[in-house]
Amino acid sequence: MRVALFTTCIGDALFPDAHKAAAIVLSRLGCEVVFPPEQTCCGQMHINTGYQKETVPMLENYVDAFADDSIDYVVTPSGSCTGAVREQHTRIAERYGSKQLVAGTKKTTAKTLDFSEFIVDVMGTYDVGAFFPHRVTYHSTCHSRRFIMVGDRPTDLLKAVDGLELVELENVEECCGFGGTFAVKNADTSAAMVSDKVRHIKDTQAEYVTAGDSSCLMNIGGAMSRQYTGIRAIHMAEILASTRENPWTPESAAYTKEKML
């Protein structure tokens, strides 16, 4: 099975290790992982802030990168970007693009899956051979929870990790306050929301908080580092990539304190 990895803007720019980890897991499951170098942004931020027509070139680029029939699936370790592709691309193409772009977006939308969706629904497994002997809590990101409805797939994957103790997070359904440009335009509200999220994470006494979106982990991790909680934010792909033979260590973390400050 040939799988194209869509790494997203924030992953490429700030947290490439999380996306490398996703590639490791997909390869371990027997997939041929490819990385189309022409990929760029999915356009989510621009669409959400009202620049819908301006995102047409981004949609065209996404189609050019991933519509190839040799690619069976497009997998991204980002629920928000998966949601943008599946919920917004064809709608924007129908409104501002050509018939060719509409056809292309329908093709790429149909085969774009979140990392957890692909592992569970396509590969048909929860156990990816991971080993992570730590106490972990899971933050359910808004887009993964409400847009693409990943459900229990992420937590079921985490429960199957050898050595991992999964602790339930209070008010897990609440937003962390990032919301892309929301955190910039409504900084005070965003800060209050992430403060609540960090308080609940601290209450779990977890060593790590994980999620399927780098953007949310960046926001939460930044707040935790400024409060010196000692809790690390880590992408779920990094946990699933960790094995007894090649364990994940804090030194290899994508979400280091320096990046969070």
C-alpha positions in Angstrom: 0.0 0.0 0.0 1.4 3.4 -1.0 0.7 6.2 1.5 1.6 9.8 1.0 2.5 11.7 4.2 1.0 15.2 4.4 3.1 17.0 7.1 1.2 20.3 7.4 2.8 23.8 7.7 3.3 23.8 11.5 4.7 20.3 11.4 7.2 21.1 8.7 8.3 24.4 10.3 8.3 23.6 14.0 7.7 19.9 14.8 9.2 17.7 12.0 10.0 14.9 14.5 6.3 14.2 15.1 5.8 13.7 11.4 9.0 11.6 11.1 7.5 9.5 13.8 4.3 9.1 11.8 6.3 7.9 8.8 8.1 5.4 11.1 4.8 3.9 12.3 3.3 3.7 8.8 6.5 2.0 7.6 6.4 -0.5 10.5 2.8 -1.4 9.5 4.1 -2.3 6.0 3.2 0.8 4.1 5.3 2.4 1.4 5.5 5.9 2.6 6.2 8.7 0.1 6.5 12.4 0.6 5.5 14.6 -2.4 7.9 17.5 -2.1 5.5 20.0 -3.8 3.0 19.9 -0.9 2.4 23.1 1.0 -0.4 24.5 3.2 -4.0 23.0 3.2 -5.4 26.5 3.3 -7.3 26.1 6.6 -6.1 29.3 8.2 -6.9 31.4 5.2 -10.3 29.9 4.7 -11.2 30.4 8.4 -10.2 34.0 8.3 -12.3 34.8 5.2 -9.7 34.5 2.4 -11.6 31.8 0.6 -11.0 32.7 -3.0 -7.3 33.3 -2.2 -6.9 29.6 -1.2 -7.7 28.3 -4.6 -4.0 28.0 -5.6 -3.4 26.0 -2.4 -6.2 23.6 -3.3 -4.7 23.2 -6.7 -1.3 22.5 -5.2 -2.8 19.9 -2.9 -4.5 18.2 -5.8 -1.3 18.3 -7.8 0.6 16.7 -4.9 -1.8 14.0 -3.9 -4.3 13.1 -6.7 -1.9 10.7 -8.3 -3.5 7.3 -8.8 -0.3 5.6 -7.5 -1.1 7.1 -4.0 -3.7 4.9 -2.2 -4.1 7.2 0.8 -3.0 10.6 2.1 -2.3 10.4 5.8 -1.7 13.4 8.1 -1.0 13.5 11.8 -3.3 16.5 12.2 -7.0 16.3 12.8 -7.4 20.0 12.0 -5.8 19.7 8.5 -7.7 16.5 7.8 -10.8 18.4 8.6 -9.9 21.3 6.4 -9.3 19.0 3.4 -12.4 17.0 3.9 -14.8 19.7 5.0 -13.6 22.8 3.1 -11.7 21.9 -0.1 -14.5 20.8 -2.4 -16.8 23.5 -1.1 -14.3 26.2 -1.9 -13.5 24.6 -5.3 -17.2 24.6 -6.2 -17.5 28.2 -5.2 -14.4 29.7 -6.8 -12.5 27.0 -8.8 -12.8 25.2 -12.1 -14.7 21.9 -12.8 -11.3 20.3 -13.0 -10.4 21.5 -9.5 -13.7 20.3 -8.1 -13.0 16.8 -9.5 -9.5 16.9 -8.1 -10.6 17.9 -4.7 -13.2 15.2 -4.6 -10.5 12.7 -5.4 -8.0 13.8 -2.8 -10.7 14.4 -0.1 -11.9 10.8 -0.5 -8.5 9.4 0.3 -7.3 11.8 3.0 -7.3 10.4 6.5 -6.1 11.3 10.0 -3.3 9.3 11.3 -5.4 7.4 13.9 -8.2 6.8 11.3 -5.8 5.2 8.9 -4.2 2.9 11.5 -7.5 1.7 12.9 -9.8 1.8 9.8 -7.5 0.8 7.0 -4.7 -1.2 8.7 -7.2 -2.8 11.0 -5.1 -2.7 14.2 -4.6 -0.9 17.5 -1.3 -2.5 18.4 1.5 -0.9 16.4 4.3 -2.5 18.6 4.9 0.6 20.7 6.5 0.8 24.1 6.1 3.9 26.3 6.3 3.2 30.1 4.9 6.5 31.3 1.7 8.1 32.7 -0.1 9.9 29.9 -3.2 11.9 29.5 -4.9 12.6 26.1 -6.3 15.9 24.9 -9.1 15.5 22.3 -8.6 18.3 19.8 -11.6 20.2 18.5 -11.4 19.4 14.8 -10.6 15.7 15.4 -13.5 15.4 17.9 -16.1 17.5 16.1 -15.1 17.7 12.4 -13.8 14.3 11.5 -15.2 12.4 14.4 -12.2 10.2 15.3 -14.0 9.0 18.4 -12.1 6.5 20.5 -9.5 5.6 17.9 -6.7 7.7 19.5 -7.3 6.5 23.0 -7.7 2.9 21.9 -4.4 3.1 20.2 -2.8 4.5 23.3 -4.3 1.8 25.5 -2.6 -0.8 23.3 0.8 0.7 24.0 3.0 -1.5 26.1 3.8 0.1 29.5 1.6 3.2 29.0 -0.8 4.2 31.8 -3.6 6.3 30.2 -5.2 8.7 32.6 -8.6 10.3 31.8 -8.5 14.1 31.4 -11.3 16.1 33.0 -13.4 18.2 30.6 -11.5 16.6 27.7 -14.0 18.0 25.3 -13.1 21.6 26.0 -11.0 23.6 23.6 -7.4 24.4 24.5 -7.9 27.9 23.2 -5.5 27.8 20.2 -7.9 27.9 17.2 -5.3 29.2 14.8 -5.8 32.9 14.4 -8.3 32.8 17.3 -5.3 32.8 19.8 -4.0 35.9 18.1 -7.2 37.9 17.8 -8.6 36.9 21.2 -5.4 36.5 23.2 -6.9 37.0 26.6 -9.7 34.5 26.0 -7.3 32.0 24.6 -5.0 32.4 27.6 -7.9 31.7 30.0 -8.9 28.6 28.0 -5.4 27.1 28.0 -5.0 27.9 31.6 -8.1 25.8 32.4 -6.7 23.0 30.2 -3.3 23.0 31.9 -5.0 22.9 35.3 -6.9 19.8 34.4 -3.7 18.2 32.9 -1.8 18.9 36.2 -4.7 17.3 38.1 -4.0 14.0 36.3 -0.4 13.9 37.6 0.6 12.7 34.2 4.1 12.9 32.9 3.0 13.6 29.4 0.0 15.1 27.6 -0.6 13.9 24.0 -2.9 14.7 21.1 -3.1 14.4 17.4 -2.5 18.0 16.5 0.8 19.8 16.7 -0.9 23.2 17.0 -2.8 22.3 20.1 0.2 20.7 21.7 2.2 23.9 20.9 -0.3 26.0 22.7 -0.7 23.6 25.7 3.1 22.9 25.9 3.9 26.6 25.9 1.5 27.3 28.8 2.9 24.3 30.7 6.5 25.4 30.2 5.8 28.9 31.4 4.2 27.4 34.5 7.1 25.0 35.0 4.8 22.1 35.4 7.4 19.5 34.4 4.8 17.9 32.2 5.8 17.4 28.5 3.6 17.7 25.4 4.2 15.0 22.9 2.4 14.1 19.6 0.7 10.7 19.6 2.8 9.6 16.7 5.9 9.9 18.8 4.4 7.6 21.4 3.4 5.1 18.8 6.9 5.2 17.2 8.6 4.5 20.5 9.7 0.8 21.0 11.8 -1.1 23.4 14.6 -1.3 20.9 14.3 2.4 20.0 12.6 4.2 22.9 11.5 7.8 22.7 13.5 10.1 25.1 13.0 13.7 26.2 16.1 14.6 24.3 14.4 13.5 21.1 11.2 15.4 21.8 9.7 17.6 19.1 8.1 19.8 21.9 11.2 21.0 23.8 11.0 23.7 26.4 13.1 26.0 24.2 10.4 25.8 21.5 7.6 26.4 23.9 8.9 29.6 25.4 
